Amino acid sequence: MPRSVNSVASRARRKKVLKQAKGYFGRRKNVYTVAKNAVDKAMLYAYRDRRQKKRNFRALWITRINAGVRLHGMSYSQFMGKVKTANIELNRKVLADLAMNHPEAFEAIVNKVK
């Protein structure tokens, strides 16, 4: 009995990888074996960095809140502790936006928790 090879599915798999590698430089975009490795690595970076993005933004928000609070003579940790005890339900993202774009509103929050 002759060997059955599903070349339609194989070609589809390869085309999918080469489509994902579109825009890469050199052989990474048109040689399947090189493109497969490049796409695998890119997928790993994408998975990892979706999680790192959350860490980076949280660090950015903390830095912005700290800078805004220090103008009013407090540290970040003191401010966040007092925000929790004052039952202010604003997260770091909103507080950082207020500190950067609306300093008078942020100052009102700082004065309320002092």
N, CA, C and O atoms as a Tinker XYZ file with bonds, in Angstrom:
   456  protein
     1  N      0.847000   -1.195000    0.000000    73     2
     2  CA     0.000000    0.000000    0.000000    64     1     3
     3  C      0.886000    1.250000    0.000000    63     2     4     5
     4  O      1.820000    1.327000    0.799000    81     3
     5  N      0.625000    2.220000   -0.863000    73     3     6
     6  CA     1.477000    3.410000   -0.928000    64     5     7
     7  C      1.313000    4.289000    0.308000    63     6     8     9
     8  O      0.272000    4.297000    0.965000    81     7
     9  N      2.372000    5.021000    0.594000    73     7    10
    10  CA     2.382000    5.904000    1.763000    64     9    11
    11  C      1.526000    7.136000    1.468000    63    10    12    13
    12  O      1.649000    7.761000    0.415000    81    11
    13  N      0.669000    7.463000    2.412000    73    11    14
    14  CA    -0.215000    8.618000    2.237000    64    13    15
    15  C      0.384000    9.819000    2.957000    63    14    16    17
    16  O      0.678000    9.761000    4.151000    81    15
    17  N      0.559000   10.899000    2.220000    73    15    18
    18  CA     1.109000   12.125000    2.806000    64    17    19
    19  C      0.113000   13.239000    2.545000    63    18    20    21
    20  O     -0.294000   13.469000    1.406000    81    19
    21  N     -0.273000   13.920000    3.595000    73    19    22
    22  CA    -1.262000   14.996000    3.466000    64    21    23
    23  C     -0.537000   16.297000    3.119000    63    22    24    25
    24  O     -0.279000   17.125000    3.992000    81    23
    25  N     -0.214000   16.464000    1.843000    73    23    26
    26  CA     0.568000   17.632000    1.436000    64    25    27
    27  C     -0.243000   18.925000    1.517000    63    26    28    29
    28  O      0.331000   20.007000    1.645000    81    27
    29  N     -1.557000   18.824000    1.444000    73    27    30
    30  CA    -2.390000   20.027000    1.551000    64    29    31
    31  C     -2.240000   20.641000    2.944000    63    30    32    33
    32  O     -2.059000   21.851000    3.082000    81    31
    33  N     -2.316000   19.797000    3.968000    73    31    34
    34  CA    -2.193000   20.289000    5.337000    64    33    35
    35  C     -0.772000   20.770000    5.616000    63    34    36    37
    36  O     -0.581000   21.778000    6.296000    81    35
    37  N      0.231000   20.052000    5.094000    73    35    38
    38  CA     1.627000   20.456000    5.298000    64    37    39
    39  C      1.879000   21.830000    4.695000    63    38    40    41
    40  O      2.488000   22.694000    5.325000    81    39
    41  N      1.403000   22.022000    3.462000    73    39    42
    42  CA     1.592000   23.314000    2.798000    64    41    43
    43  C      0.869000   24.416000    3.562000    63    42    44    45
    44  O      1.388000   25.524000    3.698000    81    43
    45  N     -0.316000   24.118000    4.055000    73    43    46
    46  CA    -1.088000   25.119000    4.806000    64    45    47
    47  C     -0.343000   25.532000    6.073000    63    46    48    49
    48  O     -0.300000   26.710000    6.428000    81    47
    49  N      0.249000   24.532000    6.755000    73    47    50
    50  CA     1.019000   24.819000    7.966000    64    49    51
    51  C      2.193000   25.738000    7.652000    63    50    52    53
    52  O      2.445000   26.707000    8.368000    81    51
    53  N      2.906000   25.422000    6.575000    73    51    54
    54  CA     4.074000   26.216000    6.193000    64    53    55
    55  C      3.671000   27.624000    5.782000    63    54    56    57
    56  O      4.332000   28.603000    6.130000    81    55
    57  N      2.566000   27.709000    5.031000    73    55    58
    58  CA     2.096000   29.030000    4.602000    64    57    59
    59  C      1.713000   29.891000    5.801000    63    58    60    61
    60  O      1.928000   31.103000    5.809000    81    59
    61  N      1.138000   29.238000    6.814000    73    59    62
    62  CA     0.735000   29.971000    8.013000    64    61    63
    63  C      1.956000   30.575000    8.706000    63    62    64    65
    64  O      1.928000   31.730000    9.130000    81    63
    65  N      3.027000   29.786000    8.817000    73    63    66
    66  CA     4.252000   30.273000    9.460000    64    65    67
    67  C      4.879000   31.395000    8.636000    63    66    68    69
    68  O      5.307000   32.410000    9.186000    81    67
    69  N      4.931000   31.208000    7.308000    73    67    70
    70  CA     5.531000   32.235000    6.451000    64    69    71
    71  C      4.702000   33.520000    6.463000    63    70    72    73
    72  O      5.249000   34.616000    6.337000    81    71
    73  N      3.401000   33.388000    6.612000    73    71    74
    74  CA     2.559000   34.585000    6.711000    64    73    75
    75  C      2.839000   35.327000    8.011000    63    74    76    77
    76  O      2.850000   36.558000    8.034000    81    75
    77  N      3.068000   34.581000    9.103000    73    75    78
    78  CA     3.386000   35.208000   10.374000    64    77    79
    79  C      4.746000   35.891000   10.331000    63    78    80    81
    80  O      4.979000   36.861000   11.054000    81    79
    81  N      5.657000   35.384000    9.477000    73    79    82
    82  CA     7.010000   35.933000    9.379000    64    81    83
    83  C      7.094000   37.091000    8.393000    63    82    84    85
    84  O      8.184000   37.600000    8.133000    81    83
    85  N      5.978000   37.508000    7.849000    73    83    86
    86  CA     5.968000   38.594000    6.876000    64    85    87
    87  C      6.556000   39.859000    7.513000    63    86    88    89
    88  O      6.190000   40.227000    8.629000    81    87
    89  N      7.455000   40.509000    6.804000    73    87    90
    90  CA     8.077000   41.723000    7.321000    64    89    91
    91  C      9.405000   41.482000    8.001000    63    90    92    93
    92  O     10.098000   42.442000    8.337000    81    91
    93  N      9.785000   40.230000    8.216000    73    91    94
    94  CA    11.083000   39.932000    8.813000    64    93    95
    95  C     12.177000   40.177000    7.777000    63    94    96    97
    96  O     11.893000   40.292000    6.585000    81    95
    97  N     13.422000   40.255000    8.230000    73    95    98
    98  CA    14.553000   40.595000    7.369000    64    97    99
    99  C     15.246000   39.333000    6.854000    63    98   100   101
   100  O     15.409000   38.358000    7.589000    81    99
   101  N     15.647000   39.364000    5.596000    73    99   102
   102  CA    16.456000   38.294000    5.029000    64   101   103
   103  C     15.713000   36.979000    4.901000    63   102   104   105
   104  O     14.530000   36.948000    4.562000    81   103
   105  N     16.429000   35.878000    5.180000    73   103   106
   106  CA    15.840000   34.549000    5.025000    64   105   107
   107  C     14.763000   34.260000    6.050000    63   106   108   109
   108  O     14.009000   33.297000    5.912000    81   107
   109  N     14.688000   35.089000    7.076000    73   107   110
   110  CA    13.679000   34.862000    8.121000    64   109   111
   111  C     12.263000   34.970000    7.569000    63   110   112   113
   112  O     11.328000   34.437000    8.168000    81   111
   113  N     12.088000   35.648000    6.442000    73   111   114
   114  CA    10.737000   35.832000    5.917000    64   113   115
   115  C     10.346000   34.830000    4.844000    63   114   116   117
   116  O      9.154000   34.659000    4.588000    81   115
   117  N     11.326000   34.142000    4.187000    73   115   118
   118  CA    10.928000   33.300000    3.065000    64   117   119
   119  C     11.499000   31.887000    3.070000    63   118   120   121
   120  O     11.176000   31.102000    2.179000    81   119
   121  N     12.338000   31.537000    4.046000    73   119   122
   122  CA    12.834000   30.166000    4.175000    64   121   123
   123  C     12.125000   29.550000    5.376000    63   122   124   125
   124  O     12.250000   30.040000    6.498000    81   123
   125  N     11.383000   28.476000    5.134000    73   123   126
   126  CA    10.491000   27.945000    6.164000    64   125   127
   127  C     11.211000   27.614000    7.465000    63   126   128   129
   128  O     10.758000   28.017000    8.536000    81   127
   129  N     12.336000   26.880000    7.389000    73   127   130
   130  CA    12.989000   26.428000    8.623000    64   129   131
   131  C     13.501000   27.612000    9.439000    63   130   132   133
   132  O     13.432000   27.592000   10.667000    81   131
   133  N     14.014000   28.640000    8.767000    73   131   134
   134  CA    14.496000   29.833000    9.476000    64   133   135
   135  C     13.300000   30.620000   10.007000    63   134   136   137
   136  O     13.320000   31.095000   11.142000    81   135
   137  N     12.267000   30.755000    9.189000    73   135   138
   138  CA    11.083000   31.513000    9.591000    64   137   139
   139  C     10.392000   30.864000   10.785000    63   138   140   141
   140  O      9.890000   31.558000   11.669000    81   139
   141  N     10.365000   29.529000   10.810000    73   139   142
   142  CA     9.709000   28.826000   11.916000    64   141   143
   143  C     10.377000   29.166000   13.239000    63   142   144   145
   144  O      9.707000   29.435000   14.236000    81   143
   145  N     11.729000   29.149000   13.238000    73   143   146
   146  CA    12.464000   29.497000   14.462000    64   145   147
   147  C     12.209000   30.944000   14.859000    63   146   148   149
   148  O     12.011000   31.242000   16.037000    81   147
   149  N     12.212000   31.847000   13.876000    73   147   150
   150  CA    12.004000   33.262000   14.166000    64   149   151
   151  C     10.599000   33.509000   14.714000    63   150   152   153
   152  O     10.422000   34.292000   15.647000    81   151
   153  N      9.605000   32.840000   14.133000    73   151   154
   154  CA     8.231000   33.017000   14.591000    64   153   155
   155  C      8.060000   32.430000   15.992000    63   154   156   157
   156  O      7.383000   33.031000   16.827000    81   155
   157  N      8.658000   31.271000   16.264000    73   155   158
   158  CA     8.585000   30.680000   17.607000    64   157   159
   159  C      9.160000   31.632000   18.647000    63   158   160   161
   160  O      8.569000   31.844000   19.706000    81   159
   161  N     10.327000   32.208000   18.329000    73   159   162
   162  CA    10.970000   33.140000   19.255000    64   161   163
   163  C     10.106000   34.383000   19.453000    63   162   164   165
   164  O      9.970000   34.880000   20.571000    81   163
   165  N      9.525000   34.883000   18.363000    73   163   166
   166  CA     8.674000   36.066000   18.448000    64   165   167
   167  C      7.452000   35.802000   19.314000    63   166   168   169
   168  O      7.034000   36.664000   20.086000    81   167
   169  N      6.875000   34.597000   19.184000    73   167   170
   170  CA     5.707000   34.253000   19.999000    64   169   171
   171  C      6.068000   34.181000   21.483000    63   170   172   173
   172  O      5.283000   34.586000   22.341000    81   171
   173  N      7.261000   33.661000   21.775000    73   171   174
   174  CA     7.720000   33.623000   23.165000    64   173   175
   175  C      7.857000   35.026000   23.729000    63   174   176   177
   176  O      7.411000   35.305000   24.842000    81   175
   177  N      8.484000   35.917000   22.946000    73   175   178
   178  CA     8.646000   37.302000   23.394000    64   177   179
   179  C      7.287000   37.962000   23.596000    63   178   180   181
   180  O      7.091000   38.691000   24.569000    81   179
   181  N      6.353000   37.716000   22.691000    73   179   182
   182  CA     5.033000   38.334000   22.790000    64   181   183
   183  C      4.312000   37.864000   24.052000    63   182   184   185
   184  O      3.698000   38.665000   24.757000    81   183
   185  N      4.388000   36.559000   24.335000    73   183   186
   186  CA     3.742000   36.002000   25.531000    64   185   187
   187  C      4.356000   36.609000   26.790000    63   186   188   189
   188  O      3.647000   37.039000   27.699000    81   187
   189  N      5.694000   36.634000   26.824000    73   187   190
   190  CA     6.400000   37.163000   27.998000    64   189   191
   191  C      6.085000   38.642000   28.204000    63   190   192   193
   192  O      5.830000   39.083000   29.324000    81   191
   193  N      6.107000   39.401000   27.107000    73   191   194
   194  CA     5.990000   40.847000   27.232000    64   193   195
   195  C      4.562000   41.315000   27.471000    63   194   196   197
   196  O      4.361000   42.440000   27.929000    81   195
   197  N      3.564000   40.486000   27.175000    73   195   198
   198  CA     2.200000   40.849000   27.569000    64   197   199
   199  C      2.104000   40.920000   29.084000    63   198   200   201
   200  O      1.345000   41.724000   29.625000    81   199
   201  N      2.865000   40.087000   29.764000    73   199   202
   202  CA     2.881000   40.121000   31.224000    64   201   203
   203  C      3.794000   41.227000   31.739000    63   202   204   205
   204  O      3.481000   41.887000   32.730000    81   203
   205  N      4.926000   41.428000   31.064000    73   203   206
   206  CA     5.852000   42.476000   31.492000    64   205   207
   207  C      5.254000   43.862000   31.324000    63   206   208   209
   208  O      5.566000   44.773000   32.090000    81   207
   209  N      4.399000   44.023000   30.327000    73   207   210
   210  CA     3.771000   45.330000   30.087000    64   209   211
   211  C      2.981000   45.774000   31.313000    63   210   212   213
   212  O      2.991000   46.951000   31.672000    81   211
   213  N      2.301000   44.832000   31.948000    73   211   214
   214  CA     1.520000   45.155000   33.143000    64   213   215
   215  C      2.433000   45.632000   34.262000    63   214   216   217
   216  O      2.110000   46.593000   34.960000    81   215
   217  N      3.592000   44.956000   34.442000    73   215   218
   218  CA     4.555000   45.365000   35.465000    64   217   219
   219  C      5.107000   46.755000   35.175000    63   218   220   221
   220  O      5.224000   47.593000   36.069000    81   219
   221  N      5.447000   46.985000   33.896000    73   219   222
   222  CA     6.057000   48.262000   33.519000    64   221   223
   223  C      5.102000   49.429000   33.739000    63   222   224   225
   224  O      5.506000   50.492000   34.211000    81   223
   225  N      3.831000   49.223000   33.393000    73   223   226
   226  CA     2.870000   50.309000   33.583000    64   225   227
   227  C      2.638000   50.582000   35.058000    63   226   228   229
   228  O      2.520000   51.737000   35.465000    81   227
   229  N      2.570000   49.521000   35.868000    73   227   230
   230  CA     2.387000   49.734000   37.305000    64   229   231
   231  C      3.562000   50.520000   37.880000    63   230   232   233
   232  O      3.366000   51.423000   38.693000    81   231
   233  N      4.781000   50.180000   37.460000    73   231   234
   234  CA     5.965000   50.919000   37.926000    64   233   235
   235  C      5.912000   52.373000   37.482000    63   234   236   237
   236  O      6.275000   53.269000   38.245000    81   235
   237  N      5.464000   52.616000   36.259000    73   235   238
   238  CA     5.340000   53.988000   35.752000    64   237   239
   239  C      4.321000   54.781000   36.573000    63   238   240   241
   240  O      4.569000   55.932000   36.932000    81   239
   241  N      3.169000   54.160000   36.869000    73   239   242
   242  CA     2.150000   54.840000   37.658000    64   241   243
   243  C      2.675000   55.181000   39.043000    63   242   244   245
   244  O      2.436000   56.279000   39.547000    81   243
   245  N      3.390000   54.245000   39.662000    73   243   246
   246  CA     3.940000   54.480000   41.003000    64   245   247
   247  C      4.930000   55.634000   40.961000    63   246   248   249
   248  O      4.928000   56.482000   41.854000    81   247
   249  N      5.774000   55.679000   39.938000    73   247   250
   250  CA     6.750000   56.767000   39.803000    64   249   251
   251  C      6.041000   58.110000   39.663000    63   250   252   253
   252  O      6.450000   59.093000   40.282000    81   251
   253  N      4.992000   58.159000   38.863000    73   251   254
   254  CA     4.269000   59.418000   38.660000    64   253   255
   255  C      3.550000   59.872000   39.920000    63   254   256   257
   256  O      3.545000   61.060000   40.243000    81   255
   257  N      2.935000   58.919000   40.640000    73   255   258
   258  CA     2.257000   59.268000   41.895000    64   257   259
   259  C      3.274000   59.772000   42.901000    63   258   260   261
   260  O      3.029000   60.763000   43.589000    81   259
   261  N      4.411000   59.102000   42.993000    73   259   262
   262  CA     5.465000   59.494000   43.925000    64   261   263
   263  C      5.939000   60.907000   43.630000    63   262   264   265
   264  O      6.104000   61.711000   44.548000    81   263
   265  N      6.162000   61.218000   42.344000    73   263   266
   266  CA     6.617000   62.558000   41.974000    64   265   267
   267  C      5.574000   63.604000   42.342000    63   266   268   269
   268  O      5.916000   64.679000   42.835000    81   267
   269  N      4.293000   63.288000   42.103000    73   267   270
   270  CA     3.238000   64.242000   42.431000    64   269   271
   271  C      3.070000   64.447000   43.918000    63   270   272   273
   272  O      2.799000   65.563000   44.363000    81   271
   273  N      3.226000   63.391000   44.693000    73   271   274
   274  CA     3.022000   63.464000   46.141000    64   273   275
   275  C      4.177000   64.186000   46.826000    63   274   276   277
   276  O      3.969000   64.898000   47.808000    81   275
   277  N      5.381000   64.009000   46.319000    73   275   278
   278  CA     6.547000   64.648000   46.935000    64   277   279
   279  C      6.482000   66.170000   46.826000    63   278   280   281
   280  O      7.096000   66.871000   47.631000    81   279
   281  N      5.748000   66.690000   45.842000    73   279   282
   282  CA     5.541000   68.145000   45.754000    64   281   283
   283  C      4.745000   68.665000   46.949000    63   282   284   285
   284  O      4.793000   69.853000   47.270000    81   283
   285  N      4.012000   67.762000   47.603000    73   283   286
   286  CA     3.184000   68.130000   48.750000    64   285   287
   287  C      3.758000   67.608000   50.061000    63   286   288   289
   288  O      3.059000   67.568000   51.074000    81   287
   289  N      5.016000   67.211000   50.048000    73   287   290
   290  CA     5.710000   66.841000   51.288000    64   289   291
   291  C      5.379000   65.482000   51.858000    63   290   292   293
   292  O      5.438000   65.296000   53.074000    81   291
   293  N      5.031000   64.525000   51.011000    73   291   294
   294  CA     4.774000   63.163000   51.488000    64   293   295
   295  C      5.554000   62.198000   50.622000    63   294   296   297
   296  O      6.046000   62.552000   49.551000    81   295
   297  N      5.659000   60.963000   51.110000    73   295   298
   298  CA     6.253000   59.917000   50.283000    64   297   299
   299  C      5.117000   59.080000   49.685000    63   298   300   301
   300  O      3.966000   59.167000   50.113000    81   299
   301  N      5.466000   58.284000   48.704000    73   299   302
   302  CA     4.468000   57.441000   48.036000    64   301   303
   303  C      3.814000   56.477000   49.021000    63   302   304   305
   304  O      2.592000   56.328000   49.040000    81   303
   305  N      4.645000   55.821000   49.845000    73   303   306
   306  CA     4.094000   54.798000   50.745000    64   305   307
   307  C      3.178000   55.424000   51.794000    63   306   308   309
   308  O      2.141000   54.849000   52.125000    81   307
   309  N      3.546000   56.595000   52.322000    73   307   310
   310  CA     2.668000   57.286000   53.271000    64   309   311
   311  C      1.337000   57.642000   52.609000    63   310   312   313
   312  O      0.267000   57.447000   53.185000    81   311
   313  N      1.426000   58.164000   51.400000    73   311   314
   314  CA     0.227000   58.579000   50.675000    64   313   315
   315  C     -0.702000   57.401000   50.423000    63   314   316   317
   316  O     -1.902000   57.494000   50.679000    81   315
   317  N     -0.156000   56.286000   49.921000    73   315   318
   318  CA    -1.004000   55.136000   49.606000    64   317   319
   319  C     -1.622000   54.545000   50.877000    63   318   320   321
   320  O     -2.764000   54.086000   50.852000    81   319
   321  N     -0.885000   54.554000   51.972000    73   319   322
   322  CA    -1.449000   54.092000   53.237000    64   321   323
   323  C     -2.618000   54.940000   53.675000    63   322   324   325
   324  O     -3.636000   54.420000   54.131000    81   323
   325  N     -2.474000   56.259000   53.535000    73   323   326
   326  CA    -3.551000   57.166000   53.942000    64   325   327
   327  C     -4.738000   57.105000   52.978000    63   326   328   329
   328  O     -5.882000   57.295000   53.390000    81   327
   329  N     -4.470000   56.840000   51.700000    73   327   330
   330  CA    -5.556000   56.678000   50.728000    64   329   331
   331  C     -6.401000   55.470000   51.104000    63   330   332   333
   332  O     -7.628000   55.518000   51.013000    81   331
   333  N     -5.751000   54.382000   51.527000    73   331   334
   334  CA    -6.495000   53.180000   51.916000    64   333   335
   335  C     -7.327000   53.439000   53.175000    63   334   336   337
   336  O     -8.486000   53.032000   53.245000    81   335
   337  N     -6.737000   54.116000   54.171000    73   335   338
   338  CA    -7.490000   54.369000   55.416000    64   337   339
   339  C     -8.622000   55.362000   55.196000    63   338   340   341
   340  O     -9.634000   55.309000   55.896000    81   339
   341  N     -8.463000   56.284000   54.217000    73   339   342
   342  CA    -9.523000   57.248000   53.909000    64   341   343
   343  C    -10.593000   56.651000   53.003000    63   342   344   345
   344  O    -11.543000   57.342000   52.636000    81   343
   345  N    -10.455000   55.378000   52.638000    73   343   346
   346  CA   -11.417000   54.669000   51.777000    64   345   347
   347  C    -11.642000   55.375000   50.444000    63   346   348   349
   348  O    -12.773000   55.488000   49.971000    81   347
   349  N    -10.554000   55.847000   49.848000    73   347   350
   350  CA   -10.632000   56.428000   48.511000    64   349   351
   351  C    -10.393000   55.304000   47.526000    63   350   352   353
   352  O     -9.326000   54.690000   47.525000    81   351
   353  N    -11.384000   55.029000   46.682000    73   351   354
   354  CA   -11.370000   53.870000   45.791000    64   353   355
   355  C    -10.797000   54.203000   44.410000    63   354   356   357
   356  O    -11.370000   53.821000   43.390000    81   355
   357  N     -9.683000   54.906000   44.381000    73   355   358
   358  CA    -9.030000   55.219000   43.111000    64   357   359
   359  C     -7.799000   54.326000   42.960000    63   358   360   361
   360  O     -6.999000   54.200000   43.887000    81   359
   361  N     -7.655000   53.714000   41.795000    73   359   362
   362  CA    -6.487000   52.858000   41.589000    64   361   363
   363  C     -5.280000   53.686000   41.154000    63   362   364   365
   364  O     -5.391000   54.891000   40.927000    81   363
   365  N     -4.136000   53.032000   41.041000    73   363   366
   366  CA    -2.891000   53.736000   40.726000    64   365   367
   367  C     -2.930000   54.379000   39.348000    63   366   368   369
   368  O     -2.349000   55.443000   39.136000    81   367
   369  N     -3.617000   53.732000   38.411000    73   367   370
   370  CA    -3.700000   54.278000   37.049000    64   369   371
   371  C     -4.390000   55.644000   37.063000    63   370   372   373
   372  O     -3.916000   56.594000   36.439000    81   371
   373  N     -5.504000   55.731000   37.776000    73   371   374
   374  CA    -6.258000   56.984000   37.838000    64   373   375
   375  C     -5.479000   58.034000   38.629000    63   374   376   377
   376  O     -5.421000   59.198000   38.233000    81   375
   377  N     -4.886000   57.623000   39.738000    73   375   378
   378  CA    -4.111000   58.571000   40.551000    64   377   379
   379  C     -2.941000   59.136000   39.757000    63   378   380   381
   380  O     -2.653000   60.330000   39.843000    81   379
   381  N     -2.259000   58.284000   38.978000    73   379   382
   382  CA    -1.135000   58.744000   38.174000    64   381   383
   383  C     -1.609000   59.721000   37.103000    63   382   384   385
   384  O     -0.930000   60.710000   36.826000    81   383
   385  N     -2.763000   59.455000   36.500000    73   383   386
   386  CA    -3.297000   60.365000   35.487000    64   385   387
   387  C     -3.644000   61.714000   36.109000    63   386   388   389
   388  O     -3.373000   62.761000   35.521000    81   387
   389  N     -4.241000   61.689000   37.293000    73   387   390
   390  CA    -4.563000   62.943000   37.980000    64   389   391
   391  C     -3.292000   63.713000   38.329000    63   390   392   393
   392  O     -3.232000   64.930000   38.151000    81   391
   393  N     -2.283000   63.010000   38.824000    73   391   394
   394  CA    -1.031000   63.665000   39.211000    64   393   395
   395  C     -0.360000   64.324000   38.021000    63   394   396   397
   396  O      0.258000   65.380000   38.155000    81   395
   397  N     -0.481000   63.705000   36.862000    73   395   398
   398  CA     0.213000   64.231000   35.684000    64   397   399
   399  C     -0.599000   65.299000   34.958000    63   398   400   401
   400  O     -0.060000   66.347000   34.602000    81   399
   401  N     -1.891000   65.044000   34.733000    73   399   402
   402  CA    -2.694000   65.908000   33.862000    64   401   403
   403  C     -3.632000   66.865000   34.598000    63   402   404   405
   404  O     -4.070000   67.865000   34.029000    81   403
   405  N     -3.940000   66.562000   35.856000    73   403   406
   406  CA    -4.865000   67.410000   36.617000    64   405   407
   407  C     -4.295000   67.651000   38.019000    63   406   408   409
   408  O     -4.814000   67.108000   38.994000    81   407
   409  N     -3.232000   68.458000   38.132000    73   407   410
   410  CA    -2.565000   68.617000   39.434000    64   409   411
   411  C     -3.455000   69.215000   40.518000    63   410   412   413
   412  O     -3.276000   68.903000   41.696000    81   411
   413  N     -4.418000   70.076000   40.145000    73   411   414
   414  CA    -5.284000   70.673000   41.170000    64   413   415
   415  C     -6.216000   69.622000   41.770000    63   414   416   417
   416  O     -6.486000   69.655000   42.971000    81   415
   417  N     -6.712000   68.691000   40.955000    73   415   418
   418  CA    -7.551000   67.609000   41.476000    64   417   419
   419  C     -6.721000   66.669000   42.350000    63   418   420   421
   420  O     -7.186000   66.198000   43.387000    81   419
   421  N     -5.481000   66.403000   41.916000    73   419   422
   422  CA    -4.605000   65.534000   42.716000    64   421   423
   423  C     -4.281000   66.193000   44.053000    63   422   424   425
   424  O     -4.222000   65.530000   45.088000    81   423
   425  N     -4.071000   67.511000   44.015000    73   423   426
   426  CA    -3.777000   68.231000   45.269000    64   425   427
   427  C     -4.955000   68.149000   46.226000    63   426   428   429
   428  O     -4.760000   68.055000   47.438000    81   427
   429  N     -6.169000   68.182000   45.703000    73   427   430
   430  CA    -7.346000   68.055000   46.548000    64   429   431
   431  C     -7.384000   66.681000   47.229000    63   430   432   433
   432  O     -7.753000   66.577000   48.398000    81   431
   433  N     -7.007000   65.648000   46.509000    73   431   434
   434  CA    -6.960000   64.308000   47.103000    64   433   435
   435  C     -5.892000   64.245000   48.187000    63   434   436   437
   436  O     -6.116000   63.685000   49.259000    81   435
   437  N     -4.720000   64.828000   47.897000    73   435   438
   438  CA    -3.629000   64.822000   48.890000    64   437   439
   439  C     -4.063000   65.557000   50.143000    63   438   440   441
   440  O     -3.810000   65.088000   51.253000    81   439
   441  N     -4.717000   66.709000   49.985000    73   439   442
   442  CA    -5.160000   67.479000   51.152000    64   441   443
   443  C     -6.227000   66.742000   51.924000    63   442   444   445
   444  O     -6.306000   66.881000   53.144000    81   443
   445  N     -7.049000   65.963000   51.251000    73   443   446
   446  CA    -8.101000   65.203000   51.931000    64   445   447
   447  C     -7.518000   64.087000   52.792000    63   446   448   449
   448  O     -8.040000   63.805000   53.871000    81   447
   449  N     -6.448000   63.451000   52.335000    73   447   450
   450  CA    -5.896000   62.328000   53.099000    64   449   451
   451  C     -4.879000   62.761000   54.149000    63   450   452   453
   452  O     -4.524000   61.968000   55.022000    81   451
   453  N     -4.407000   63.996000   54.082000    73   451   454
   454  CA    -3.396000   64.447000   55.073000    64   453   455
   455  C     -3.950000   64.463000   56.469000    63   454   456
   456  O     -3.240000   64.813000   57.411000    81   455
